[in-house]
Amino acid sequence: MKSVRNSLTLDEMDLRLIEELQKNGRQTNVELAPKIGVGEATIRRRLDRLIEAGVIKIIAVPNLSKVGYGVKAIIALEVELSRISEVAKELSKYREIHYLGQYVGDCNIAFWAIFPSPDELGEFIRRDLARIKGINHYTILTEVKLHKRTYDVLPPDASLIPKRIPQVDRGLHKKRP
């Protein structure tokens, strides 16, 4: 089991590495090394450290329309305060839901979900959402045109980035007696 020990400090090299990977996550360590100005082994170690600490995750992000999801919806719920955790736990079980959060405001739970068709969205509302106890009201926003989708999340001013992140002990260092 990996335990959290100390903190990981992000430096300029880490930030540049993350920025490069946001441009193209398929770049090899050999391709990244000259862009960052270090050797391939340094890139490999830095990537391992960032991944182990949970700072980054390298994944494929599909084009939803091209893989059969024609309907993207944000669904906001007004939920009884005493049932928020219960409703969130139930909603987290649905494969259609890809982002689920608790909020302060008129709606206290909102989620982003994808469906192959409007009929599938309607079926989800009638079959699944309607049976969850504690939901008083819902609002559905369906996307008709995408204007921006980005995953470039580093702020332009690196000083705004939290510098201390939990560091994972991979068991590589033995403690002295």
SELOTI-480023 format. One line per field, with one value per residue (C-alpha): residue number from 1; x, y, z. Coordinates in nm, 4 decimals. Example, Ala and Ser with C-alpha at 12.3 -4.5 7.8 and 13.67 -1.06 7.14 Angstrom:
k = [1; 2]
c1 = [1.2300; 1.3670]
c2 = [-0.4500; -0.1060]
c3 = [0.7800; 0.7140]
# end
This chain:
k = [1; 2; 3; 4; 5; 6; 7; 8; 9; 10; 11; 12; 13; 14; 15; 16; 17; 18; 19; 20; 21; 22; 23; 24; 25; 26; 27; 28; 29; 30; 31; 32; 33; 34; 35; 36; 37; 38; 39; 40; 41; 42; 43; 44; 45; 46; 47; 48; 49; 50; 51; 52; 53; 54; 55; 56; 57; 58; 59; 60; 61; 62; 63; 64; 65; 66; 67; 68; 69; 70; 71; 72; 73; 74; 75; 76; 77; 78; 79; 80; 81; 82; 83; 84; 85; 86; 87; 88; 89; 90; 91; 92; 93; 94; 95; 96; 97; 98; 99; 100; 101; 102; 103; 104; 105; 106; 107; 108; 109; 110; 111; 112; 113; 114; 115; 116; 117; 118; 119; 120; 121; 122; 123; 124; 125; 126; 127; 128; 129; 130; 131; 132; 133; 134; 135; 136; 137; 138; 139; 140; 141; 142; 143; 144; 145; 146; 147; 148; 149; 150; 151; 152; 153; 154; 155; 156; 157; 158; 159; 160; 161; 162; 163; 164; 165; 166; 167; 168; 169; 170; 171; 172; 173; 174; 175; 176; 177]
c1 = [0.0000; 0.1313; 0.1272; 0.1450; 0.4645; 0.5977; 0.4922; 0.5835; 0.6951; 0.6115; 0.8880; 0.9193; 1.0277; 0.7150; 0.4940; 0.6628; 0.6275; 0.2553; 0.2094; 0.3772; 0.1649; -0.1517; -0.0511; 0.0062; -0.0188; 0.1286; 0.4732; 0.7480; 0.9991; 1.2639; 1.0527; 0.9816; 1.3413; 1.4816; 1.1689; 1.2212; 1.6016; 1.6818; 1.7571; 1.5047; 1.5684; 1.4816; 1.1556; 1.0735; 1.1381; 0.9398; 0.6453; 0.6443; 0.6510; 0.3689; 0.1519; 0.2186; 0.1308; -0.1953; -0.0921; -0.1563; -0.3309; -0.2608; -0.5751; -0.7477; -1.0407; -1.2772; -1.4835; -1.8239; -2.0197; -1.7867; -1.8244; -2.2041; -2.3009; -2.5092; -2.6659; -2.4664; -2.6583; -2.6006; -2.8685; -2.9095; -3.1076; -3.2767; -3.2444; -3.3714; -3.0775; -3.0977; -3.0654; -2.7830; -2.5223; -2.7671; -2.8728; -2.5124; -2.4120; -2.6995; -2.6224; -2.2530; -2.3515; -2.4740; -2.2355; -2.3973; -2.2860; -1.9282; -1.9066; -2.1065; -2.0743; -2.2434; -2.3105; -2.4412; -2.7282; -3.0683; -2.9570; -2.7400; -2.6359; -2.5453; -2.4001; -2.2837; -2.4151; -2.3983; -2.6536; -2.6719; -3.0022; -3.2709; -3.4833; -3.2122; -3.1987; -3.5777; -3.5648; -3.2975; -3.5189; -3.8326; -3.6747; -3.3811; -3.3951; -3.7664; -3.7160; -3.4464; -3.6004; -3.5176; -3.5119; -3.7598; -3.6879; -3.4523; -3.3367; -3.1848; -2.9528; -2.8730; -2.5866; -2.6808; -2.3409; -1.9982; -1.8030; -1.5024; -1.3585; -1.0130; -0.8075; -0.5355; -0.5801; -0.2492; -0.2948; -0.0770; 0.0814; 0.2531; 0.2665; -0.1080; -0.0552; -0.0515; 0.3106; 0.2751; 0.1136; 0.1096; 0.4035; 0.3549; 0.6044; 0.6740; 0.8775; 1.2007; 1.3772; 1.4405; 1.4258; 1.7398; 1.7190]
c2 = [0.0000; 0.3424; 0.6021; 0.9776; 1.1183; 1.4748; 1.6945; 1.7137; 2.0561; 2.1483; 2.3378; 2.5060; 2.1778; 1.9994; 2.2793; 2.2786; 1.8998; 1.9203; 2.1972; 1.9877; 1.6841; 1.8961; 1.9800; 1.6141; 1.3396; 1.0838; 1.2411; 1.0031; 1.0793; 1.1081; 1.3726; 1.5611; 1.5729; 1.8362; 2.0504; 2.0659; 2.0751; 1.7595; 1.3943; 1.1202; 0.9564; 1.2816; 1.3052; 0.9435; 1.0026; 1.3273; 1.1688; 0.8719; 1.1088; 1.3279; 1.0271; 0.8530; 1.1697; 1.2046; 1.5385; 1.4156; 1.1292; 1.0503; 0.9292; 0.9257; 1.1674; 1.0547; 1.2783; 1.1929; 1.2448; 1.0122; 0.7324; 0.7412; 0.9980; 1.2593; 1.4093; 1.5856; 1.7237; 1.9092; 1.8158; 2.0291; 1.8977; 2.0545; 1.7843; 1.7615; 1.8667; 1.5537; 1.3322; 1.4998; 1.2328; 0.9511; 1.0979; 1.1651; 0.8098; 0.6683; 0.8909; 0.7981; 0.4419; 0.5462; 0.4977; 0.7841; 1.0319; 1.1508; 1.4452; 1.4795; 1.7570; 1.9128; 2.2863; 2.5800; 2.7688; 2.6981; 2.3486; 2.1496; 1.8628; 1.8869; 1.6377; 1.6052; 1.3039; 1.1674; 0.9666; 0.8182; 0.9954; 1.2261; 0.9146; 0.7678; 1.0925; 1.0842; 0.7207; 0.8026; 1.0772; 0.8581; 0.5285; 0.6257; 0.9826; 0.9674; 0.6757; 0.8433; 0.9688; 1.3206; 1.4979; 1.7874; 1.9500; 1.9168; 2.1331; 1.9909; 2.1810; 1.9999; 2.1106; 2.2256; 2.3612; 2.3278; 2.6521; 2.5530; 2.2358; 2.2481; 2.0698; 2.3345; 2.4095; 2.5617; 2.9321; 3.1717; 3.2853; 2.9788; 3.1499; 3.0839; 2.7068; 2.5389; 2.4317; 2.1637; 1.8327; 1.5109; 1.2923; 0.9184; 0.6897; 0.4162; 0.2170; 0.2908; 0.4311; 0.2220; 0.3887; 0.3758; 0.2046]
c3 = [0.0000; -0.0923; 0.1779; 0.1539; 0.3021; 0.2843; -0.0078; -0.3720; -0.4889; -0.8473; -1.0177; -1.3554; -1.5186; -1.3911; -1.5199; -1.8620; -1.8795; -1.7961; -2.0527; -2.3247; -2.2407; -2.2631; -2.6200; -2.7084; -2.4469; -2.6889; -2.6982; -2.5980; -2.3254; -2.5985; -2.7783; -2.4563; -2.3316; -2.5737; -2.5396; -2.1636; -2.1869; -1.9894; -2.0552; -2.1238; -1.7856; -1.6073; -1.8024; -1.7140; -1.3425; -1.3408; -1.5208; -1.2835; -0.9866; -1.1212; -1.2046; -0.8710; -0.6785; -0.8722; -1.0221; -1.3786; -1.5507; -1.9142; -2.0905; -2.4292; -2.4590; -2.7341; -2.9584; -2.8108; -3.1323; -3.3209; -3.0665; -3.0635; -2.8015; -2.9776; -2.6642; -2.3943; -2.0990; -1.7764; -1.5262; -1.2145; -0.9200; -0.6233; -0.3567; -0.0003; 0.2169; 0.4310; 0.1203; -0.0722; 0.0066; -0.0599; -0.3969; -0.4998; -0.4087; -0.6151; -0.9153; -0.9078; -1.0074; -1.3533; -1.6421; -1.8337; -1.5678; -1.6086; -1.3727; -1.0534; -0.7981; -0.4988; -0.5152; -0.3166; -0.4770; -0.6253; -0.7220; -0.4865; -0.7156; -1.0825; -1.3258; -1.6823; -1.8687; -2.2220; -2.4190; -2.7700; -2.8462; -2.7056; -2.6500; -2.4244; -2.2249; -2.1842; -2.0778; -1.8179; -1.6728; -1.6643; -1.5625; -1.3425; -1.2195; -1.1314; -0.8921; -0.6773; -0.3543; -0.2422; -0.5797; -0.5664; -0.9015; -1.1958; -1.4841; -1.8000; -2.0299; -2.3552; -2.5711; -2.9196; -3.0235; -2.8680; -2.8690; -2.6605; -2.5112; -2.3614; -2.1037; -2.0787; -1.7127; -1.6059; -1.5356; -1.7369; -1.4106; -1.2648; -0.9262; -0.8981; -0.8998; -0.5594; -0.5174; -0.2509; -0.3448; -0.1397; -0.2372; -0.2645; -0.0961; -0.3517; -0.1047; -0.2879; 0.0153; 0.3237; 0.6598; 0.8658; 1.2050]
# end
